[in-house]
Amino acid sequence: MGGGTSTLIGWASTGSPVKGYEYAVYNSGQAPGEYIARAFDLMRSWGFVGPAFLWNLNYNKSEPSSEMAAFGIMDRPAQEILKGRLR
């Protein structure tokens, strides 16, 4: 294995997506939390993944009219799922 790379992970979920992100209506509010938790579990189990960063915490608050808002988890069911799981 060579040097590591960084990967951004996130799943969009919204009832009113911006153009190009219409698929987000098919993800429940809980799905991003479940998927993100599973992704971190997998990375830990592989043993070769270095630091991982969850970047999409607050885009639903800080950029509410952008396409990134659907990826934000702050004050959404996904945040509750992830509390205590990611350390």
PDB file of N, CA, C and O in Angstrom:
ATOM      1  N   MET A   1       0.847  -1.175   0.000  1.00  0.00           N
ATOM      2  CA  MET A   1       0.000   0.000   0.000  1.00  0.00           C
ATOM      3  C   MET A   1       0.896   1.242   0.000  1.00  0.00           C
ATOM      4  O   MET A   1       1.897   1.317   0.712  1.00  0.00           O
ATOM      5  N   GLY A   2       0.511   2.176  -0.795  1.00  0.00           N
ATOM      6  CA  GLY A   2       1.252   3.423  -0.865  1.00  0.00           C
ATOM      7  C   GLY A   2       0.716   4.421   0.140  1.00  0.00           C
ATOM      8  O   GLY A   2       0.145   4.049   1.166  1.00  0.00           O
ATOM      9  N   GLY A   3       0.907   5.687  -0.164  1.00  0.00           N
ATOM     10  CA  GLY A   3       0.416   6.746   0.707  1.00  0.00           C
ATOM     11  C   GLY A   3      -1.099   6.782   0.723  1.00  0.00           C
ATOM     12  O   GLY A   3      -1.752   6.329  -0.216  1.00  0.00           O
ATOM     13  N   GLY A   4      -1.642   7.312   1.778  1.00  0.00           N
ATOM     14  CA  GLY A   4      -3.085   7.377   1.915  1.00  0.00           C
ATOM     15  C   GLY A   4      -3.680   8.551   1.173  1.00  0.00           C
ATOM     16  O   GLY A   4      -2.980   9.500   0.823  1.00  0.00           O
ATOM     17  N   THR A   5      -4.942   8.481   0.942  1.00  0.00           N
ATOM     18  CA  THR A   5      -5.662   9.587   0.340  1.00  0.00           C
ATOM     19  C   THR A   5      -6.862   9.918   1.221  1.00  0.00           C
ATOM     20  O   THR A   5      -7.327   9.093   2.008  1.00  0.00           O
ATOM     21  N   SER A   6      -7.331  11.104   1.071  1.00  0.00           N
ATOM     22  CA  SER A   6      -8.511  11.529   1.820  1.00  0.00           C
ATOM     23  C   SER A   6      -9.748  11.324   0.960  1.00  0.00           C
ATOM     24  O   SER A   6      -9.720  11.524  -0.255  1.00  0.00           O
ATOM     25  N   THR A   7     -10.805  10.934   1.592  1.00  0.00           N
ATOM     26  CA  THR A   7     -12.068  10.751   0.900  1.00  0.00           C
ATOM     27  C   THR A   7     -13.167  11.425   1.690  1.00  0.00           C
ATOM     28  O   THR A   7     -13.271  11.252   2.904  1.00  0.00           O
ATOM     29  N   LEU A   8     -13.978  12.186   1.003  1.00  0.00           N
ATOM     30  CA  LEU A   8     -15.134  12.793   1.642  1.00  0.00           C
ATOM     31  C   LEU A   8     -16.307  11.845   1.498  1.00  0.00           C
ATOM     32  O   LEU A   8     -16.546  11.297   0.422  1.00  0.00           O
ATOM     33  N   ILE A   9     -17.029  11.654   2.573  1.00  0.00           N
ATOM     34  CA  ILE A   9     -18.205  10.807   2.507  1.00  0.00           C
ATOM     35  C   ILE A   9     -19.415  11.607   2.946  1.00  0.00           C
ATOM     36  O   ILE A   9     -19.310  12.522   3.763  1.00  0.00           O
ATOM     37  N   GLY A  10     -20.541  11.258   2.406  1.00  0.00           N
ATOM     38  CA  GLY A  10     -21.773  11.915   2.792  1.00  0.00           C
ATOM     39  C   GLY A  10     -22.914  11.432   1.917  1.00  0.00           C
ATOM     40  O   GLY A  10     -22.703  10.987   0.788  1.00  0.00           O
ATOM     41  N   TRP A  11     -24.103  11.522   2.439  1.00  0.00           N
ATOM     42  CA  TRP A  11     -25.296  11.096   1.709  1.00  0.00           C
ATOM     43  C   TRP A  11     -26.320  12.208   1.812  1.00  0.00           C
ATOM     44  O   TRP A  11     -26.622  12.688   2.905  1.00  0.00           O
ATOM     45  N   ALA A  12     -26.845  12.609   0.687  1.00  0.00           N
ATOM     46  CA  ALA A  12     -27.846  13.674   0.652  1.00  0.00           C
ATOM     47  C   ALA A  12     -29.220  13.134   1.038  1.00  0.00           C
ATOM     48  O   ALA A  12     -29.591  12.012   0.692  1.00  0.00           O
ATOM     49  N   SER A  13     -29.954  13.959   1.755  1.00  0.00           N
ATOM     50  CA  SER A  13     -31.309  13.609   2.173  1.00  0.00           C
ATOM     51  C   SER A  13     -32.104  14.900   2.329  1.00  0.00           C
ATOM     52  O   SER A  13     -31.769  15.748   3.155  1.00  0.00           O
ATOM     53  N   THR A  14     -33.162  15.043   1.525  1.00  0.00           N
ATOM     54  CA  THR A  14     -33.993  16.233   1.618  1.00  0.00           C
ATOM     55  C   THR A  14     -35.307  16.000   0.872  1.00  0.00           C
ATOM     56  O   THR A  14     -35.379  15.196  -0.057  1.00  0.00           O
ATOM     57  N   GLY A  15     -36.307  16.697   1.288  1.00  0.00           N
ATOM     58  CA  GLY A  15     -37.594  16.625   0.612  1.00  0.00           C
ATOM     59  C   GLY A  15     -37.713  17.627  -0.518  1.00  0.00           C
ATOM     60  O   GLY A  15     -38.637  17.550  -1.327  1.00  0.00           O
ATOM     61  N   SER A  16     -36.772  18.576  -0.580  1.00  0.00           N
ATOM     62  CA  SER A  16     -36.817  19.593  -1.636  1.00  0.00           C
ATOM     63  C   SER A  16     -35.405  19.818  -2.183  1.00  0.00           C
ATOM     64  O   SER A  16     -34.762  20.815  -1.857  1.00  0.00           O
ATOM     65  N   PRO A  17     -34.933  18.897  -3.006  1.00  0.00           N
ATOM     66  CA  PRO A  17     -33.566  18.984  -3.523  1.00  0.00           C
ATOM     67  C   PRO A  17     -33.392  20.052  -4.594  1.00  0.00           C
ATOM     68  O   PRO A  17     -34.345  20.423  -5.279  1.00  0.00           O
ATOM     69  N   VAL A  18     -32.171  20.537  -4.727  1.00  0.00           N
ATOM     70  CA  VAL A  18     -31.842  21.445  -5.821  1.00  0.00           C
ATOM     71  C   VAL A  18     -31.627  20.606  -7.074  1.00  0.00           C
ATOM     72  O   VAL A  18     -31.417  19.396  -6.994  1.00  0.00           O
ATOM     73  N   LYS A  19     -31.680  21.254  -8.222  1.00  0.00           N
ATOM     74  CA  LYS A  19     -31.538  20.556  -9.506  1.00  0.00           C
ATOM     75  C   LYS A  19     -30.232  19.757  -9.535  1.00  0.00           C
ATOM     76  O   LYS A  19     -29.168  20.254  -9.165  1.00  0.00           O
ATOM     77  N   GLY A  20     -30.343  18.524  -9.979  1.00  0.00           N
ATOM     78  CA  GLY A  20     -29.195  17.645 -10.064  1.00  0.00           C
ATOM     79  C   GLY A  20     -29.035  16.722  -8.863  1.00  0.00           C
ATOM     80  O   GLY A  20     -28.255  15.770  -8.902  1.00  0.00           O
ATOM     81  N   TYR A  21     -29.773  17.008  -7.801  1.00  0.00           N
ATOM     82  CA  TYR A  21     -29.690  16.207  -6.576  1.00  0.00           C
ATOM     83  C   TYR A  21     -31.051  15.615  -6.216  1.00  0.00           C
ATOM     84  O   TYR A  21     -31.348  15.373  -5.046  1.00  0.00           O
ATOM     85  N   GLU A  22     -31.866  15.387  -7.232  1.00  0.00           N
ATOM     86  CA  GLU A  22     -33.215  14.870  -7.003  1.00  0.00           C
ATOM     87  C   GLU A  22     -33.228  13.512  -6.306  1.00  0.00           C
ATOM     88  O   GLU A  22     -34.204  13.170  -5.638  1.00  0.00           O
ATOM     89  N   TYR A  23     -32.163  12.745  -6.453  1.00  0.00           N
ATOM     90  CA  TYR A  23     -32.075  11.436  -5.789  1.00  0.00           C
ATOM     91  C   TYR A  23     -32.173  11.541  -4.271  1.00  0.00           C
ATOM     92  O   TYR A  23     -32.511  10.563  -3.604  1.00  0.00           O
ATOM     93  N   ALA A  24     -31.880  12.714  -3.721  1.00  0.00           N
ATOM     94  CA  ALA A  24     -31.878  12.895  -2.264  1.00  0.00           C
ATOM     95  C   ALA A  24     -33.241  12.646  -1.634  1.00  0.00           C
ATOM     96  O   ALA A  24     -33.320  12.363  -0.439  1.00  0.00           O
ATOM     97  N   VAL A  25     -34.316  12.745  -2.412  1.00  0.00           N
ATOM     98  CA  VAL A  25     -35.644  12.496  -1.847  1.00  0.00           C
ATOM     99  C   VAL A  25     -35.841  11.027  -1.495  1.00  0.00           C
ATOM    100  O   VAL A  25     -36.747  10.691  -0.733  1.00  0.00           O
ATOM    101  N   TYR A  26     -35.007  10.151  -2.039  1.00  0.00           N
ATOM    102  CA  TYR A  26     -35.136   8.716  -1.775  1.00  0.00           C
ATOM    103  C   TYR A  26     -34.390   8.264  -0.523  1.00  0.00           C
ATOM    104  O   TYR A  26     -34.536   7.116  -0.103  1.00  0.00           O
ATOM    105  N   ASN A  27     -33.600   9.138   0.075  1.00  0.00           N
ATOM    106  CA  ASN A  27     -32.906   8.827   1.325  1.00  0.00           C
ATOM    107  C   ASN A  27     -33.688   9.409   2.496  1.00  0.00           C
ATOM    108  O   ASN A  27     -34.042  10.588   2.485  1.00  0.00           O
ATOM    109  N   SER A  28     -33.951   8.600   3.487  1.00  0.00           N
ATOM    110  CA  SER A  28     -34.652   9.089   4.678  1.00  0.00           C
ATOM    111  C   SER A  28     -33.720   9.995   5.487  1.00  0.00           C
ATOM    112  O   SER A  28     -32.521  10.063   5.218  1.00  0.00           O
ATOM    113  N   GLY A  29     -34.273  10.673   6.456  1.00  0.00           N
ATOM    114  CA  GLY A  29     -33.463  11.513   7.335  1.00  0.00           C
ATOM    115  C   GLY A  29     -32.481  10.705   8.166  1.00  0.00           C
ATOM    116  O   GLY A  29     -31.441  11.223   8.572  1.00  0.00           O
ATOM    117  N   GLN A  30     -32.801   9.434   8.426  1.00  0.00           N
ATOM    118  CA  GLN A  30     -31.931   8.563   9.206  1.00  0.00           C
ATOM    119  C   GLN A  30     -30.829   7.937   8.359  1.00  0.00           C
ATOM    120  O   GLN A  30     -29.759   7.621   8.879  1.00  0.00           O
ATOM    121  N   ALA A  31     -31.071   7.755   7.074  1.00  0.00           N
ATOM    122  CA  ALA A  31     -30.126   7.043   6.206  1.00  0.00           C
ATOM    123  C   ALA A  31     -28.710   7.606   6.251  1.00  0.00           C
ATOM    124  O   ALA A  31     -27.768   6.824   6.381  1.00  0.00           O
ATOM    125  N   PRO A  32     -28.507   8.920   6.152  1.00  0.00           N
ATOM    126  CA  PRO A  32     -27.133   9.408   6.198  1.00  0.00           C
ATOM    127  C   PRO A  32     -26.405   9.009   7.492  1.00  0.00           C
ATOM    128  O   PRO A  32     -25.227   8.654   7.450  1.00  0.00           O
ATOM    129  N   GLY A  33     -27.076   9.062   8.604  1.00  0.00           N
ATOM    130  CA  GLY A  33     -26.442   8.668   9.871  1.00  0.00           C
ATOM    131  C   GLY A  33     -26.061   7.197   9.877  1.00  0.00           C
ATOM    132  O   GLY A  33     -24.972   6.833  10.320  1.00  0.00           O
ATOM    133  N   GLU A  34     -26.959   6.352   9.385  1.00  0.00           N
ATOM    134  CA  GLU A  34     -26.671   4.920   9.331  1.00  0.00           C
ATOM    135  C   GLU A  34     -25.521   4.629   8.366  1.00  0.00           C
ATOM    136  O   GLU A  34     -24.631   3.839   8.681  1.00  0.00           O
ATOM    137  N   TYR A  35     -25.537   5.263   7.196  1.00  0.00           N
ATOM    138  CA  TYR A  35     -24.492   5.035   6.201  1.00  0.00           C
ATOM    139  C   TYR A  35     -23.137   5.553   6.680  1.00  0.00           C
ATOM    140  O   TYR A  35     -22.118   4.885   6.506  1.00  0.00           O
ATOM    141  N   ILE A  36     -23.125   6.726   7.276  1.00  0.00           N
ATOM    142  CA  ILE A  36     -21.871   7.309   7.765  1.00  0.00           C
ATOM    143  C   ILE A  36     -21.296   6.456   8.892  1.00  0.00           C
ATOM    144  O   ILE A  36     -20.097   6.178   8.909  1.00  0.00           O
ATOM    145  N   ALA A  37     -22.135   6.045   9.825  1.00  0.00           N
ATOM    146  CA  ALA A  37     -21.662   5.188  10.922  1.00  0.00           C
ATOM    147  C   ALA A  37     -21.065   3.902  10.370  1.00  0.00           C
ATOM    148  O   ALA A  37     -20.005   3.469  10.821  1.00  0.00           O
ATOM    149  N   ARG A  38     -21.733   3.284   9.395  1.00  0.00           N
ATOM    150  CA  ARG A  38     -21.231   2.047   8.799  1.00  0.00           C
ATOM    151  C   ARG A  38     -19.913   2.285   8.069  1.00  0.00           C
ATOM    152  O   ARG A  38     -19.012   1.450   8.140  1.00  0.00           O
ATOM    153  N   ALA A  39     -19.790   3.398   7.377  1.00  0.00           N
ATOM    154  CA  ALA A  39     -18.545   3.710   6.663  1.00  0.00           C
ATOM    155  C   ALA A  39     -17.379   3.834   7.647  1.00  0.00           C
ATOM    156  O   ALA A  39     -16.292   3.320   7.381  1.00  0.00           O
ATOM    157  N   PHE A  40     -17.594   4.507   8.775  1.00  0.00           N
ATOM    158  CA  PHE A  40     -16.529   4.628   9.767  1.00  0.00           C
ATOM    159  C   PHE A  40     -16.211   3.276  10.402  1.00  0.00           C
ATOM    160  O   PHE A  40     -15.046   2.981  10.672  1.00  0.00           O
ATOM    161  N   ASP A  41     -17.219   2.459  10.643  1.00  0.00           N
ATOM    162  CA  ASP A  41     -16.981   1.103  11.168  1.00  0.00           C
ATOM    163  C   ASP A  41     -16.115   0.302  10.202  1.00  0.00           C
ATOM    164  O   ASP A  41     -15.167  -0.365  10.616  1.00  0.00           O
ATOM    165  N   LEU A  42     -16.439   0.369   8.926  1.00  0.00           N
ATOM    166  CA  LEU A  42     -15.657  -0.351   7.922  1.00  0.00           C
ATOM    167  C   LEU A  42     -14.219   0.149   7.870  1.00  0.00           C
ATOM    168  O   LEU A  42     -13.285  -0.651   7.835  1.00  0.00           O
ATOM    169  N   MET A  43     -14.037   1.460   7.865  1.00  0.00           N
ATOM    170  CA  MET A  43     -12.678   2.007   7.802  1.00  0.00           C
ATOM    171  C   MET A  43     -11.845   1.552   8.997  1.00  0.00           C
ATOM    172  O   MET A  43     -10.669   1.222   8.846  1.00  0.00           O
ATOM    173  N   ARG A  44     -12.452   1.534  10.180  1.00  0.00           N
ATOM    174  CA  ARG A  44     -11.732   1.051  11.371  1.00  0.00           C
ATOM    175  C   ARG A  44     -11.341  -0.417  11.210  1.00  0.00           C
ATOM    176  O   ARG A  44     -10.222  -0.803  11.548  1.00  0.00           O
ATOM    177  N   SER A  45     -12.252  -1.226  10.699  1.00  0.00           N
ATOM    178  CA  SER A  45     -12.002  -2.664  10.596  1.00  0.00           C
ATOM    179  C   SER A  45     -10.939  -2.992   9.548  1.00  0.00           C
ATOM    180  O   SER A  45     -10.269  -4.018   9.670  1.00  0.00           O
ATOM    181  N   TRP A  46     -10.768  -2.175   8.545  1.00  0.00           N
ATOM    182  CA  TRP A  46      -9.793  -2.458   7.501  1.00  0.00           C
ATOM    183  C   TRP A  46      -8.361  -2.343   8.005  1.00  0.00           C
ATOM    184  O   TRP A  46      -7.476  -3.049   7.521  1.00  0.00           O
ATOM    185  N   GLY A  47      -8.125  -1.465   8.970  1.00  0.00           N
ATOM    186  CA  GLY A  47      -6.793  -1.338   9.540  1.00  0.00           C
ATOM    187  C   GLY A  47      -5.798  -0.502   8.756  1.00  0.00           C
ATOM    188  O   GLY A  47      -4.726  -0.199   9.279  1.00  0.00           O
ATOM    189  N   PHE A  48      -6.101  -0.120   7.540  1.00  0.00           N
ATOM    190  CA  PHE A  48      -5.148   0.658   6.753  1.00  0.00           C
ATOM    191  C   PHE A  48      -5.616   2.075   6.469  1.00  0.00           C
ATOM    192  O   PHE A  48      -4.889   2.846   5.842  1.00  0.00           O
ATOM    193  N   VAL A  49      -6.791   2.431   6.907  1.00  0.00           N
ATOM    194  CA  VAL A  49      -7.318   3.773   6.676  1.00  0.00           C
ATOM    195  C   VAL A  49      -6.834   4.687   7.792  1.00  0.00           C
ATOM    196  O   VAL A  49      -6.983   4.378   8.974  1.00  0.00           O
ATOM    197  N   GLY A  50      -6.261   5.800   7.405  1.00  0.00           N
ATOM    198  CA  GLY A  50      -5.788   6.780   8.379  1.00  0.00           C
ATOM    199  C   GLY A  50      -6.927   7.665   8.836  1.00  0.00           C
ATOM    200  O   GLY A  50      -8.067   7.211   8.928  1.00  0.00           O
ATOM    201  N   PRO A  51      -6.633   8.916   9.122  1.00  0.00           N
ATOM    202  CA  PRO A  51      -7.680   9.829   9.580  1.00  0.00           C
ATOM    203  C   PRO A  51      -8.800   9.973   8.557  1.00  0.00           C
ATOM    204  O   PRO A  51      -8.558  10.047   7.352  1.00  0.00           O
ATOM    205  N   ALA A  52     -10.001  10.011   9.050  1.00  0.00           N
ATOM    206  CA  ALA A  52     -11.174  10.214   8.191  1.00  0.00           C
ATOM    207  C   ALA A  52     -11.924  11.432   8.714  1.00  0.00           C
ATOM    208  O   ALA A  52     -12.021  11.643   9.923  1.00  0.00           O
ATOM    209  N   PHE A  53     -12.441  12.214   7.814  1.00  0.00           N
ATOM    210  CA  PHE A  53     -13.106  13.452   8.180  1.00  0.00           C
ATOM    211  C   PHE A  53     -14.541  13.481   7.668  1.00  0.00           C
ATOM    212  O   PHE A  53     -14.808  13.187   6.502  1.00  0.00           O
ATOM    213  N   LEU A  54     -15.439  13.833   8.541  1.00  0.00           N
ATOM    214  CA  LEU A  54     -16.831  14.037   8.170  1.00  0.00           C
ATOM    215  C   LEU A  54     -17.019  15.542   8.011  1.00  0.00           C
ATOM    216  O   LEU A  54     -17.037  16.281   8.995  1.00  0.00           O
ATOM    217  N   TRP A  55     -17.157  15.982   6.782  1.00  0.00           N
ATOM    218  CA  TRP A  55     -17.167  17.416   6.493  1.00  0.00           C
ATOM    219  C   TRP A  55     -18.548  18.038   6.455  1.00  0.00           C
ATOM    220  O   TRP A  55     -18.660  19.263   6.498  1.00  0.00           O
ATOM    221  N   ASN A  56     -19.563  17.271   6.380  1.00  0.00           N
ATOM    222  CA  ASN A  56     -20.891  17.791   6.090  1.00  0.00           C
ATOM    223  C   ASN A  56     -21.759  17.970   7.329  1.00  0.00           C
ATOM    224  O   ASN A  56     -22.937  17.613   7.321  1.00  0.00           O
ATOM    225  N   LEU A  57     -21.193  18.512   8.372  1.00  0.00           N
ATOM    226  CA  LEU A  57     -21.960  18.649   9.608  1.00  0.00           C
ATOM    227  C   LEU A  57     -23.040  19.712   9.538  1.00  0.00           C
ATOM    228  O   LEU A  57     -24.170  19.470   9.961  1.00  0.00           O
ATOM    229  N   ASN A  58     -22.717  20.879   9.014  1.00  0.00           N
ATOM    230  CA  ASN A  58     -23.648  21.996   9.171  1.00  0.00           C
ATOM    231  C   ASN A  58     -24.044  22.717   7.891  1.00  0.00           C
ATOM    232  O   ASN A  58     -24.528  23.847   7.956  1.00  0.00           O
ATOM    233  N   TYR A  59     -23.855  22.108   6.750  1.00  0.00           N
ATOM    234  CA  TYR A  59     -24.224  22.809   5.514  1.00  0.00           C
ATOM    235  C   TYR A  59     -25.715  23.094   5.435  1.00  0.00           C
ATOM    236  O   TYR A  59     -26.122  24.037   4.756  1.00  0.00           O
ATOM    237  N   ASN A  60     -26.528  22.314   6.102  1.00  0.00           N
ATOM    238  CA  ASN A  60     -27.960  22.601   6.098  1.00  0.00           C
ATOM    239  C   ASN A  60     -28.264  23.877   6.877  1.00  0.00           C
ATOM    240  O   ASN A  60     -29.339  24.455   6.716  1.00  0.00           O
ATOM    241  N   LYS A  61     -27.341  24.317   7.712  1.00  0.00           N
ATOM    242  CA  LYS A  61     -27.507  25.573   8.464  1.00  0.00           C
ATOM    243  C   LYS A  61     -26.720  26.712   7.828  1.00  0.00           C
ATOM    244  O   LYS A  61     -27.237  27.819   7.673  1.00  0.00           O
ATOM    245  N   SER A  62     -25.450  26.439   7.454  1.00  0.00           N
ATOM    246  CA  SER A  62     -24.588  27.510   6.955  1.00  0.00           C
ATOM    247  C   SER A  62     -24.790  27.828   5.475  1.00  0.00           C
ATOM    248  O   SER A  62     -24.521  28.951   5.050  1.00  0.00           O
ATOM    249  N   GLU A  63     -25.255  26.871   4.689  1.00  0.00           N
ATOM    250  CA  GLU A  63     -25.473  27.063   3.249  1.00  0.00           C
ATOM    251  C   GLU A  63     -26.836  26.488   2.853  1.00  0.00           C
ATOM    252  O   GLU A  63     -26.895  25.620   1.982  1.00  0.00           O
ATOM    253  N   PRO A  64     -27.929  26.946   3.465  1.00  0.00           N
ATOM    254  CA  PRO A  64     -29.230  26.297   3.274  1.00  0.00           C
ATOM    255  C   PRO A  64     -29.784  26.313   1.853  1.00  0.00           C
ATOM    256  O   PRO A  64     -30.646  25.493   1.535  1.00  0.00           O
ATOM    257  N   SER A  65     -29.327  27.204   0.995  1.00  0.00           N
ATOM    258  CA  SER A  65     -29.861  27.244  -0.361  1.00  0.00           C
ATOM    259  C   SER A  65     -28.932  26.592  -1.385  1.00  0.00           C
ATOM    260  O   SER A  65     -29.214  26.611  -2.583  1.00  0.00           O
ATOM    261  N   SER A  66     -27.835  26.021  -0.919  1.00  0.00           N
ATOM    262  CA  SER A  66     -26.894  25.386  -1.843  1.00  0.00           C
ATOM    263  C   SER A  66     -27.180  23.896  -1.966  1.00  0.00           C
ATOM    264  O   SER A  66     -27.938  23.326  -1.182  1.00  0.00           O
ATOM    265  N   GLU A  67     -26.560  23.280  -2.964  1.00  0.00           N
ATOM    266  CA  GLU A  67     -26.710  21.833  -3.122  1.00  0.00           C
ATOM    267  C   GLU A  67     -26.111  21.071  -1.949  1.00  0.00           C
ATOM    268  O   GLU A  67     -26.487  19.924  -1.707  1.00  0.00           O
ATOM    269  N   MET A  68     -25.190  21.681  -1.217  1.00  0.00           N
ATOM    270  CA  MET A  68     -24.548  21.025  -0.076  1.00  0.00           C
ATOM    271  C   MET A  68     -25.474  20.884   1.127  1.00  0.00           C
ATOM    272  O   MET A  68     -25.222  20.058   2.004  1.00  0.00           O
ATOM    273  N   ALA A  69     -26.532  21.671   1.181  1.00  0.00           N
ATOM    274  CA  ALA A  69     -27.436  21.646   2.337  1.00  0.00           C
ATOM    275  C   ALA A  69     -28.032  20.264   2.569  1.00  0.00           C
ATOM    276  O   ALA A  69     -28.249  19.874   3.716  1.00  0.00           O
ATOM    277  N   ALA A  70     -28.296  19.526   1.517  1.00  0.00           N
ATOM    278  CA  ALA A  70     -28.883  18.191   1.652  1.00  0.00           C
ATOM    279  C   ALA A  70     -27.930  17.207   2.333  1.00  0.00           C
ATOM    280  O   ALA A  70     -28.358  16.155   2.807  1.00  0.00           O
ATOM    281  N   PHE A  71     -26.644  17.546   2.381  1.00  0.00           N
ATOM    282  CA  PHE A  71     -25.650  16.680   3.011  1.00  0.00           C
ATOM    283  C   PHE A  71     -25.447  17.004   4.487  1.00  0.00           C
ATOM    284  O   PHE A  71     -24.849  16.207   5.210  1.00  0.00           O
ATOM    285  N   GLY A  72     -25.930  18.150   4.947  1.00  0.00           N
ATOM    286  CA  GLY A  72     -25.761  18.546   6.346  1.00  0.00           C
ATOM    287  C   GLY A  72     -26.555  17.652   7.286  1.00  0.00           C
ATOM    288  O   GLY A  72     -27.655  17.212   6.951  1.00  0.00           O
ATOM    289  N   ILE A  73     -26.000  17.387   8.460  1.00  0.00           N
ATOM    290  CA  ILE A  73     -26.683  16.513   9.420  1.00  0.00           C
ATOM    291  C   ILE A  73     -27.053  17.227  10.718  1.00  0.00           C
ATOM    292  O   ILE A  73     -27.709  16.638  11.577  1.00  0.00           O
ATOM    293  N   MET A  74     -26.645  18.478  10.871  1.00  0.00           N
ATOM    294  CA  MET A  74     -26.918  19.196  12.119  1.00  0.00           C
ATOM    295  C   MET A  74     -28.422  19.350  12.354  1.00  0.00           C
ATOM    296  O   MET A  74     -29.165  19.776  11.470  1.00  0.00           O
ATOM    297  N   ASP A  75     -28.847  18.995  13.561  1.00  0.00           N
ATOM    298  CA  ASP A  75     -30.254  19.075  13.969  1.00  0.00           C
ATOM    299  C   ASP A  75     -31.168  18.199  13.109  1.00  0.00           C
ATOM    300  O   ASP A  75     -32.345  18.512  12.926  1.00  0.00           O
ATOM    301  N   ARG A  76     -30.625  17.112  12.589  1.00  0.00           N
ATOM    302  CA  ARG A  76     -31.391  16.160  11.798  1.00  0.00           C
ATOM    303  C   ARG A  76     -31.241  14.772  12.428  1.00  0.00           C
ATOM    304  O   ARG A  76     -30.353  14.580  13.258  1.00  0.00           O
ATOM    305  N   PRO A  77     -32.066  13.817  12.066  1.00  0.00           N
ATOM    306  CA  PRO A  77     -31.973  12.483  12.666  1.00  0.00           C
ATOM    307  C   PRO A  77     -30.578  11.863  12.567  1.00  0.00           C
ATOM    308  O   PRO A  77     -30.164  11.132  13.467  1.00  0.00           O
ATOM    309  N   ALA A  78     -29.859  12.141  11.498  1.00  0.00           N
ATOM    310  CA  ALA A  78     -28.519  11.573  11.330  1.00  0.00           C
ATOM    311  C   ALA A  78     -27.584  11.999  12.459  1.00  0.00           C
ATOM    312  O   ALA A  78     -26.738  11.216  12.890  1.00  0.00           O
ATOM    313  N   GLN A  79     -27.728  13.222  12.937  1.00  0.00           N
ATOM    314  CA  GLN A  79     -26.867  13.700  14.018  1.00  0.00           C
ATOM    315  C   GLN A  79     -27.090  12.868  15.277  1.00  0.00           C
ATOM    316  O   GLN A  79     -26.131  12.515  15.964  1.00  0.00           O
ATOM    317  N   GLU A  80     -28.316  12.560  15.578  1.00  0.00           N
ATOM    318  CA  GLU A  80     -28.616  11.761  16.762  1.00  0.00           C
ATOM    319  C   GLU A  80     -28.032  10.350  16.646  1.00  0.00           C
ATOM    320  O   GLU A  80     -27.527   9.799  17.624  1.00  0.00           O
ATOM    321  N   ILE A  81     -28.104   9.776  15.454  1.00  0.00           N
ATOM    322  CA  ILE A  81     -27.560   8.433  15.233  1.00  0.00           C
ATOM    323  C   ILE A  81     -26.050   8.438  15.461  1.00  0.00           C
ATOM    324  O   ILE A  81     -25.504   7.486  16.018  1.00  0.00           O
ATOM    325  N   LEU A  82     -25.379   9.500  15.037  1.00  0.00           N
ATOM    326  CA  LEU A  82     -23.927   9.537  15.122  1.00  0.00           C
ATOM    327  C   LEU A  82     -23.380   9.956  16.485  1.00  0.00           C
ATOM    328  O   LEU A  82     -22.208   9.709  16.771  1.00  0.00           O
ATOM    329  N   LYS A  83     -24.183  10.572  17.316  1.00  0.00           N
ATOM    330  CA  LYS A  83     -23.714  10.983  18.640  1.00  0.00           C
ATOM    331  C   LYS A  83     -23.194   9.763  19.388  1.00  0.00           C
ATOM    332  O   LYS A  83     -23.895   8.760  19.520  1.00  0.00           O
ATOM    333  N   GLY A  84     -21.985   9.854  19.866  1.00  0.00           N
ATOM    334  CA  GLY A  84     -21.403   8.769  20.632  1.00  0.00           C
ATOM    335  C   GLY A  84     -20.792   7.663  19.786  1.00  0.00           C
ATOM    336  O   GLY A  84     -20.036   6.844  20.309  1.00  0.00           O
ATOM    337  N   ARG A  85     -21.097   7.615  18.499  1.00  0.00           N
ATOM    338  CA  ARG A  85     -20.554   6.570  17.632  1.00  0.00           C
ATOM    339  C   ARG A  85     -19.192   6.949  17.060  1.00  0.00           C
ATOM    340  O   ARG A  85     -18.334   6.089  16.861  1.00  0.00           O
ATOM    341  N   LEU A  86     -19.002   8.224  16.800  1.00  0.00           N
ATOM    342  CA  LEU A  86     -17.756   8.680  16.167  1.00  0.00           C
ATOM    343  C   LEU A  86     -16.900   9.407  17.192  1.00  0.00           C
ATOM    344  O   LEU A  86     -17.284  10.442  17.736  1.00  0.00           O
ATOM    345  N   ARG A  87     -15.768   8.853  17.429  1.00  0.00           N
ATOM    346  CA  ARG A  87     -14.811   9.464  18.367  1.00  0.00           C
ATOM    347  C   ARG A  87     -13.429   9.367  17.816  1.00  0.00           C
ATOM    348  O   ARG A  87     -12.478   9.822  18.452  1.00  0.00           O
TER     349      ARG A  87
END
